[in-house]
């Protein structure tokens, strides 16, 4: 588009030079009718002369001014047929200031007095020193010509600076009709170049000049030559209108052509307007073409284009070795700057741009731009090149694309916004895209997940390839960075999983194309199936869907069973309501369903909770892992209670089990928690009646719905098992052993040991007891001793 639009004015200016040159030549012949009536020549020389007159000069004057002067070496009056012959003729036409304006030379003129026709059978040369009639000025005054305005800015000024030389033969002038006609070749030379046509007619009465066929003009513009051709040309002198048929301008970087073109001129000879129909085409050297059924251009006094319009269905085509581009729009409006360079093009009423590319060993890429309106701005580049600066689509823009590697799946992408602006660099590669109003970018990640990012405003900076724009890859693969502001929403869905959709929201987002991470700030939030998460900042991976949360992290797992959904993806930590987590930061792996919380992490569901430096949740496996760090232990709190339906006695109400350990592993499927001493050195478990320390503790919860508290409270602890170096204290008693089992249902503690080290309990009042198993009942403070096949019950009363 750059070269063809830029050179379009050359077509118009070249047409003007050709027409002015031919017009002035035939205008000079029209002066013969008004000032030089050949019928009067014999009368001036002697009406009935039958002799030869050799070497004469005839001058015609009026009001003291010379109008014309005829020089001939010989005049022969042929009485028998009423004809006269002039040999070696030179006619000088003068202006009102007395200076020579035009000269006509011919070897022989033949004048038929009866028919009123003068004909030059041989060559005729016309030298024109001015392109138009001299203005009516005072006698002796010099004509005032318009100032010059550039090499091709004003054709009349350029012609006036030199001479126009017209050569032809077989010229016939009909005095009755005022027409001068030749069927022979007409050649002319002007300051800008040389031209020709085959046959021409000038009607002085109608002021009409007709160039019959094969019109051609070679115009020199610096080192460049522009060739203008037309099948036929007509010029209306009185209306200053030129009509060309099958016009074509060829230049170094392309061609411009029109089936029919009409050019309107001003009085000073400058072009005012060009109207083209029956096909208007602009083509550059690379084969890019812009075409429309109809087109028009308006020009200033310097013959520089001001504005233009293409309509009737504008098409733009560009085909290269591995890339093709086609654009369509019903209408295109063109605007030019003060220097005549194209500055702006506006495509209206439905714009479609389609491109395809597939290089060797490269993916097949298809992209489509659709918008009601598209505005293209241009700027001047190096070496006089006209470059695209930006393109802006309004009224709702949709850019779709797809990329497919050989034998691979089709990878789609889509960008949409109320307004989209693309900016171009020096190599005409896309450097920046801005979408405003309902901006959205859709793409497919490397893992096949479909991802959509939307907001009020989206600005994407494109990666520089260092080459001419190629369009390789889908749109997302070319983005170096992007910012999204206002109502930011990110959604990502795994392939083949219609239910699992990640949704992230924020006030601001920054995308890094190198790492393919999206950074969300200003109240960011993630919803992933049953998970809801907020933080000061969220980082989401485009490729995997993984996320990092930093600062004031808060997460909630909803109870999917209460929402009529399966529990998959939720979290059950002994309760039936939502589970909550707070931490300083969190990391989530979407493929594995694992979330890691660090820095003062705490999780709770109903009355059950766990606090630790690190908590790791796996939604897929329904597991929880907690770890200590820097001397900070894992703290677990679970609800315990008595069997439903029993009378409330001491210990029959719900109580709390508190455990402090080095690490924790919990399985929601098994409803089992395993705590180990780890770096803390021992596991400490506390109930309302006793405190236990050991190497590890195992907690098993009742199945869901069993032994739940009122109104669906947390499920209670079924039993607690402490293993290894067990020490239990309760109400002054102290027991030691290798294994302790606490039953939340009946409130009993069973302490056992090994054959070499049986369990032992020390009572401050009764002393020490031992046996194979020591059973402490928290409801009545009784202790049972089992050993050697019998059981002994010991009642003790511990000091309060």
Secondary structure, DSSP 8 states (H G I E B T S, - for coil): -HHHHHHHHHHHHHHHHHHHHHHHHHHHHHHHHHH--GGGHHHHH-TT--SEEEEEEEEEEETTEEEEEEEEEEEEEETTTTEEEEEEEEEEEE-TTS-EEEEEEEEEEEEETTTTEEEEEEEEEEEES-SS------TT---------STTT-HHHHHHTS-EEEEEEEEEEETTTTEEEEEEEEEEE-SSEEEEEEEEEEETTTTEEEEEEEEEEEEEETTEEEEEEESEEEEETTTTEEEEEEEEEEETTEEEEEEEEEEEE-TTS-EEEEEEEEEEEEEETTS-EEEESEEEEEE-TTS-EEEEEEEEEEEEEEE-SSEEEEEEEEEEEEEE-TTS-EEEEEEES-EEEEEEE--TTS-EEEEEEEESEEEEEEEE-GGG-EEEEEEEEES-EEEEEEEE-TTS-EEEEEEEESEEEEEE-TTS-EEEEEEEEEEEEEEE-TTS-EEEEEEEEEEEEE---SSS----S-GGGGEEEEEEEEEEEEEEE-TT-SS-EEEEEEEEEEEETTTTEEEEEEEEEEEETTEEEEEEEEEEETTT--EEEEEEEEEEE--GGGGTS-STTS--SS-SS-EEEEEEEEEEETTTTEEEEEEEEEEEETTEEEEEEEEEEETTTTEEEEE-BTTB-EEEEEEE---TTS---TT-S-EEEEEEESEEEEETTTTEEEEE-GGGSSEEEE-SS-EEEESEEEEEE--TTSSB-GGG--B-EEEEEEEEEEEEEETTEEEEEEEEEEETTTTEEEEE--SSS-EEEEETTTEEEEESEEEEETTTTEEEEEETTEEEEEE-----
